[in-house]
Amino acid sequence: MKKIEAIIRPSKLKDVQRALKAAEIPCITVVPVKGTGLQKGYSERYRGTEQAMILKTRVMIICIVSNENKEKCIDVILENASDNRLGDGKIFVYDVEEAIRISSKVRGCKLPLIRTV
């Protein structure tokens, strides 16, 4: 299993979420985050004074997928989160040693990550 973390622009969240669902990867966690990368900070006027804003608002999408779905998940995020400019975000991929469903106590790769209704 793989853990895929993608930090993207908030405006791209709906597109990425719809595309992941269409690709049969509907299980995601979304976390609001702030950070800075290569695009640096920006200035903003607040109550008449100019404030230097260093941290940009982004969202982090977390998906746990099977090894077979890793590339499909990455491709979907790349296609739907990009504006082809600096600040589009990053994707990180990690190995997941084990997953445990709390309600049923099912462990490991036997855990169905996609629930069919």
N, C-alpha and C positions, 0 to 999 in steps of 0.2 A: 504494500500500500504506500501511497505517496501523499504528502501534505503539500498543497500548492497555495502559496500566499501571493496575492496580487494587490499591489497598491496602485489605485487608479484615481482618475478625476471623478468627483461625485456626479457630474453630469453624464457620465458613461455607465453608471451603475445599472440603470434599467435595461439598456441595450445588452450588457454583459449577462445580466440575470435571465433575460428572455432567451438569449442564445444558448446559455448553459442548459436551460430547461428543455429547449428544442433538441439539444444534443444528448438528452437523457442523463444529465448531470444536475439534478435539481437541488441537491443538498448542499447549501452554502451557509456560511456564517459571515455577517458583514459587521465591521467594526469601524467607527469613525476615528481617524488618526490625523495627526498634524506632524509635519516634518519639512525638511528642506533637502534639496538635491542639487543638481548642476544649475538649475534655473535661478538660484539665489533668492533673495527676498524682494519685497516691493514696498512702496510707500502708500499710505492711506491717510486721508484727512479725518480726524476725529475731534469734534468740538472745536473746530477752528485751528487746530495744530496738526502738523504733519507727523505721523507716527511711522517709524520703520518697522514693518512687519517681516519677520524672518521666517516664520513657519507657515507653510501652505496647508490648507484643509484638503484632505484626501479621504478615501475609504479603502479599507483593506478587506478583500474577499478571501475567505479561507475555504478550501475544498479538500476533502479527503477522498481520494479516488483509487481505484485498482491500478496496478502497474500497466494494464492494457489501456486504460482510459487516460493515462498521463498526458500523452501527446495531443489527444483530442481536446482535453481541457485547456491546455496551453494554447493551442491553435485558436480555439474559440475566444479566449480572452484577448489574444493578440489582434485578432480580426476586429473585435468589437470595442476595444478600449483605446484604440489609437487614433490620434489626429495627425500623426506624423510630425510632431513637434516636441521640443524639449519640455519635460514635465509630464509626459504621458504616464509615467509610472515604471514599476519594476515587477518582475515575477520571480519568486523564490520557490525552490522545490526541495523538500526534505523527505527522508525515509521515515515511515511510521512503523515502529516495532510491533505495536499491538493496539487494538481498539476494544473497548468493553462497553456494551450497552448496559446502562445502569438498571433499567426496568427488568430485563430478563437475565442479566448477568452472562450473556453470550459473549465469548471472547474470541479474539484473533480474526483471521481471514474468513471465518465462517459467518462473521457479522455482515448481514446484508446492508450495504451502504445506500442502496436505492430502494425505497419502499414503493411497491406497486399497490395501487388501490383497486 
